[in-house]
């Protein structure tokens, strides 16, 4: 056994396992070989490596021209519960395929993306995954793409960009939510969206078009928040729900994210507005807590974990592919509606004309 604190090398593992250094390298570094290695030999090498505490030098591996098995992940907002779902999917695939993640949190600061990009380059990361749309849009992404060969975006766009990505069909998701409310008899529907994210204004625009196409465009009302967390929508909800005694009150809300919907649920509770008896609320994302709100939230699911898995496979396939090959196409996720208890048929006797003032 090596003295405490000393570095365990491939040679040490080979000597203990009774095989050549080349064989150990092939097994522990995952290198393809034309030589058949028996499963018992493979298992013995792995067991010896674990016993000795062998740790591969990923940087040295990258400097020799091999892959480092490191992935850089740039996240717009790590506190976003939807990003947490996506990250779980990314990490699961990376782990299964023998990669590890470097995580960079932008906290809505686009200039930090270049800093993380430089750090990942110095660390010889094999590829970069960008999670969430970044202020600066294509300019920020283009700068990263100019310095890194393998980049994939996930939930970072509403349409095609320079690098491939995985994102939801925002139009279809919004229509699923609105058609659900319409079928329940709601005609006085308002929309609350986050203006800082690219998909927020898009979902709001689809809502306005839906209202026009159904002959009630004059009743459409969009309210924008400036932060993705529940607090701004909570304060907005307190203002809106203070007027729900009016005969022309809204009977339903389309919240363009679950965090917005959660803020509105709390505002309704504080205002003693019973959901869904007096007001139906539908969200977008299907974050983990959506099924545990009171009442459980009806929402549009993007399948965040699966979206992360798809993006990770896309990036790793790019890294491990040989030759140029065809351009990698975007994957547009088809959302689904998850109906829970925050929506119900419009209560009898509620007027469906008019809309809230202001906005």
Secondary structure by P-SEA (a helix, b strand, c coil): cccccccccaaaaaaaacccaaaaaaaaacccccccccaaaaaaaaaaaaaaccccaaaaaaaacccccbbbbbbcccccaaaaaaaaaaaaaaaaabbbbbbbbccccccaaaaaaaaaaaacccbbbbccccccaaaaaaaaaacccbbbbcccccccccbbbbbcaaaaaaaaaaaaaaaacccbbbbbbbcccaaaaaaaaaaaaaaaaacccccbbbbbbccccaaaaaaaaaaaaccccccccccccccccaaaaaaaaaaaaaacccccccbbbbbccccccccccccccbbbbcaaaaaaaaaaaaaaaaaacccccccbbbbbbbbbbbbcccccccccccccccccccc
